[in-house]
Amino acid sequence: MRLTILGGGGFRVPLVYGALLGDHAEGRVSRVTLYDEDAGRLTAMARVLADQAAAAAVPDAPVVTATGDLDEALRGADFVFSAIRVGGLDGRAADERVALAEGVLGQETVGAGGIAYGLRTVPVAREVAARIARIAPDAWVINFTNPAGLVTEAMAEVLGDRVIGICDSPVGLGRRLARLLGARPGEAWIDYVGLNHLGWVRGVRIGGRDELPRLLADTAALESFEEGRLFGAEWLRSLGAIPNEYLHYYYFNRDTVRAYQEAERTRGAFLRDQQRGFYAEAGRPGQPPGAALAAWDRTRAEREATYMAENREAAGAGGREEGDLESGGYEKVALALMRAIARDERATLILNVRNRSTLSVMDCEAVIEVPCLVDANGAHPLGAAPLPLHAVGLVTAVKAVEREILAASASGSRADAVKAFALHPLVDSVGVARRLLDGYAAVHPGLGYLR
């Protein structure tokens, strides 16, 4: 099989390639094509992957090629992994600054920052989807481009059910809960429902029994894992569920905005500066074998240790524990998804797919994040119990925002874009919404299409 990675110079590509190196089954991926517009990033990443292959010393490691020609990258692909970042990390850092100057959240997928990122990204995602449909019509597309649910929905306008979105947040949460309850991840059924970065675990079934009530009653157990420390045992018991970590931006918004405003650098600025150093080091000519991979390992360890640091500071949750830094995220979901489709190896995975009739508060085209049965025909969302009213309010409000982003990116309407900002629960004023759009338009040439 041939896998094409869009955004092939991206920092997390070695996670995907590492998962492929561990796959020895018949019909595995034999060729990986990296596509990126940045030749320097492609060169550095190709060196990291070469070091990975050498260290793994496995026979028939997937052959890696790199190109800056999108058509060439797509031709003959069986799977396309989309992980692009429109505007790069400079764009993310600007998204954060503009929002924080207005006193609202600028996170890349939540609030004003997520809206700005979506307005930049959706037009490009639609173009990519159209190119895939023309050049590789039989390919399956696995989308990790953020905001993942929104971008998946945009690409589904062209590709239908052949595009599936993935995210590592629900996977990590499910893994932590299973481990805490004494089970292996594969032994636990995670009742998870919502949108990307806006979902809740409502049950953890092990051996046919829901163990979540037992966990919620145990304060010490609740406060022993990342989400428990982040939200606090009392609030989790009030919800009767375990929220995705990104809901901290909603439930503790003022605390988080204050922590971000007081931080020395925003998350985007930190990653921008960190990755500049990594790519310069990994791309430097004449390095000894293994040097690029070692540089990536060091950078990744620092990146993971500082993830959501401002939220943990606001919550008094302390640093990340070693168990929370484990791999096992989206790269393993992507590999399991490809295996299930290519080999008809049925799997149950939490994915971003079109709703169909899963949640009654959503129309059939809305992309939601729920457990799905995956087989050779794609991903099929499993039935879900109705959401409680507090969750209905958040999910429907944010989906309405996503729909305005889709409308604005199709029409070029400034009014639609303002509406997207103004309707978001974390933007509390139409006046602020207008100033946000003006601020983003001033720093992002890619938003020049809005009139």
Salt bridges, closest charged atoms under 4 A:
ASP23 OD1 - ARG339 NH2 2.82
ASP23 OD2 - ARG343 NH2 2.74
ASP60 OD2 - ARG28 NH2 3.65
ASP71 OD1 - ARG131 NH1 2.64
ASP90 OD1 - ARG276 NH2 3.07
ASP95 OD1 - ARG120 NH1 2.89
ASP95 OD1 - HIS444 NE2 2.69
GLU96 OE2 - ARG92 NE 3.62
GLU102 OE1 - ARG435 NE 3.13
GLU108 OE1 - ARG85 NH1 2.94
GLU108 OE2 - ARG92 NH1 3.36
GLU153 OE1 - LYS399 NZ 2.73
GLU153 OE2 - ARG403 NE 2.64
GLU157 OE1 - ARG126 NE 2.82
ASP161 OD1 - ARG354 NE 3.00
ASP161 OD2 - ARG356 NH2 2.83
ASP168 OD2 - ARG12 NH2 2.70
GLU187 OE2 - ARG184 NH2 2.78
ASP191 OD1 - ARG202 NH2 3.59
GLU211 OE2 - ARG209 NE 3.93
GLU211 OE1 - ARG214 NE 2.75
GLU226 OE1 - ARG320 NE 3.07
GLU227 OE2 - ARG176 NH2 2.55
ASP273 OD2 - ARG265 NH1 2.95
ASP273 OD1 - ARG272 NE 3.04
ASP273 OD1 - ARG276 NH1 3.94
GLU281 OE2 - ARG298 NH2 2.77
GLU304 OE1 - ARG320 NH1 3.43
GLU321 OE2 - ARG229 NH1 3.72
ASP324 OD1 - ARG176 NE 3.87
ASP324 OD2 - ARG229 NH2 3.23
GLU326 OE1 - ARG175 NE 3.76
GLU326 OE2 - ARG179 NH1 3.25
GLU345 OE2 - ARG343 NH1 3.73
ASP363 OD2 - ARG403 NH1 2.74
GLU365 OE1 - ARG354 NH1 2.69
ASP375 OD1 - HIS380 NE2 2.93
GLU402 OE1 - LYS399 NZ 2.72
GLU404 OE2 - LYS419 NZ 3.38
ASP438 OD1 - ARG414 NH1 2.94
